[in-house]
Amino acid sequence: MDEGMMKTYARADEVFVDGRGAVLVDRDGKQFLDWLAGIAVSALGHAHPALTVALRDQVGKVVHLSNLFRHPYTEQVATRLCAHTGMAAAFFTNSGTEAMECALKLARKAMHVRGTPERTSFVALEGGFHGRSMGALSLTWGEKYRAPFQPLQQTTWVAPEDTAALTKALAAKPAALVLEPIQGEGGIRELSPEFLRAARELCTETGTILVHDEIQSGCGRTGRFLAAQHAGVTPDVVTLAKPIAAGLPMGVCMASAALADTFQKGEHGSTFAGGPLVCRAAMVFLDVLDDGLLEQVTARGDQLRRGLEALAERFPIVREVRGRGLMLGLRLHHSAQEVQKALYQEGLIVNCTAGDVLRIVPPFVLTAPQIEQGLECLAGVLARFPQEVAANG
Ligand SMILES: Cc1ncc(COP(=O)(O)O)c(C=O)c1O
């Protein structure tokens, strides 16, 4: 197993060979209900017909060009993303981490443009996750991620919802504040609208660039294109990735009108990013999204939340239901990993974050019967765990 590979992943034994919608099939023909979507990625599920047709067509034409040449889709995707986010310009990347890297460089460059190059530091939130490159890792919370790779960039940490600490940190004039409106790896932890608005105001007052990392919460996962739109907050920079090209690797760093011209030619770049194949996939994703997918996310998200809340009432092992839309978490009075493994045996794929949270980030095309099926499976598995532990936990 994993021969010839670096030992960075604890992989499950199953080998998946097929899929359709929210269902995955392993090589023994066993079907799994996919409530993880490749970690909040495969928004259109597996083998979406429109995606299959578009990608087949594009593979038969041009797959790669580099950013030295134009193709019909880059500007179209960028313009549509600007309309959805209220931003003015996009820089395409190949991953969420690279989108964060772009955001950090953009903030530093903006400080140069403004004549305050001494503003080089960053402020980030405890529990945040932004990627693992040296820049993005500097803003990712958790010793286990960071310790072996020091020294990293200078970051001041603030606890979510601690407005007084945020005020103090921003008074020190950093280059940027970086936050996830809903922390994904941090346990599906939603920041309050009040905190998001306070962060916006404080950034404006102190001239700090506000970066929203919506790599996990964005692109419609919460029923709005951006999770921060529920709170009516617009950042200066927003990063997107995961579902945006329906499973193909694409990230994007979007900047507001004031920051759109911050980079000059040659100051940032990528060989692969924004190529014809991924942009074609992003066009399909945006077409399906604009054809009522957000309403579907809201409806299915409400159904799933109601079902999870009913489980929370029934099983004392469940501590709390968290999140919005189809970005939900079930916080337990127990190791979520053990429960996750048991669910997996029963054919339901979820994963575990922050130790005690089952993360549920299914494809947006999950159907109502698939929700009932998954809830039934969850009920059966939760019933097997000792509920009295929960009462003390
Ligand atoms: C909020 C957030 N930011 C950044 C990243 C990094 O994205 P990627 O793994 O595509 O580099 C992730 C990945 O899980 C994420 O959830």
The ligand as an ORCA input file, in Angstrom:
! r2SCAN-3c Opt
* xyz 0 1
  C     -10.588     27.051      4.183
  C      -9.482     26.410      3.415
  N      -8.488     27.156      2.934
  C      -7.492     26.623      2.206
  C      -7.434     25.279      1.948
  C      -6.328     24.698      1.107
  O      -6.832     24.344     -0.131
  P      -6.092     23.251     -1.071
  O      -6.065     21.964     -0.312
  O      -6.927     23.216     -2.316
  O      -4.731     23.761     -1.343
  C      -8.442     24.447      2.440
  C      -8.400     22.986      2.213
  O      -8.983     22.207      2.911
  C      -9.499     25.035      3.190
  O     -10.500     24.281      3.682
*
